[in-house]
Amino acid sequence: MKGYTTYWIWKRFSSILVQHFWKERTFWTDGYFACSIGNVSEETLRTYIENQG
């Protein structure tokens, strides 16, 4: 998804972006997200996920 959006944004707005992103043609950085839910039951976790907006 990130590669796809970067490609199309650069294709459409390259004349503007080249002024700010002269070193690399990307908006994203390498990384990851990790999160702990603590000590909860599967049912509590399922309810929490189902009720996210």
C-alpha positions as CSV (number, residue, x, y, z in Angstrom):
1,M,0.0,0.0,0.0
2,K,2.7,2.5,0.9
3,G,4.7,1.8,-2.2
4,Y,1.6,2.2,-4.4
5,T,0.6,5.5,-2.9
6,T,4.2,6.8,-3.0
7,Y,4.4,5.9,-6.7
8,W,1.2,7.7,-7.7
9,I,1.8,10.8,-5.5
10,W,5.2,11.2,-7.1
11,K,3.9,10.7,-10.6
12,R,1.3,13.4,-10.1
13,F,3.1,16.0,-7.9
14,S,6.8,15.4,-8.7
15,S,7.6,19.0,-9.6
16,I,6.5,20.1,-6.1
17,L,7.8,17.2,-4.2
18,V,11.3,17.3,-5.6
19,Q,11.8,20.6,-3.8
20,H,11.3,18.9,-0.4
21,F,12.3,15.3,-0.9
22,W,15.5,15.7,-2.8
23,K,17.4,12.9,-1.1
24,E,14.9,10.0,-1.3
25,R,11.6,9.7,-3.2
26,T,9.6,8.3,-0.3
27,F,7.4,9.4,2.5
28,W,7.7,6.3,4.6
29,T,10.4,5.0,6.9
30,D,11.3,1.5,7.8
31,G,9.9,0.4,11.1
32,Y,7.3,-1.6,12.9
33,F,4.6,-1.2,15.6
34,A,4.4,-3.6,18.5
35,C,1.8,-3.4,21.3
36,S,1.0,-5.4,24.4
37,I,-2.6,-6.0,25.5
38,G,-1.6,-7.0,29.0
39,N,-3.3,-9.8,30.9
40,V,-6.9,-9.9,29.5
41,S,-9.1,-12.7,28.4
42,E,-9.8,-13.5,24.8
43,E,-13.4,-12.5,25.2
44,T,-12.4,-9.1,26.6
45,L,-10.0,-8.5,23.8
46,R,-12.6,-9.6,21.2
47,T,-15.2,-7.2,22.7
48,Y,-12.7,-4.4,22.6
49,I,-11.8,-5.0,19.0
50,E,-15.4,-5.2,17.9
51,N,-16.3,-1.9,19.6
52,Q,-13.5,0.1,17.9
53,G,-15.0,3.1,16.0
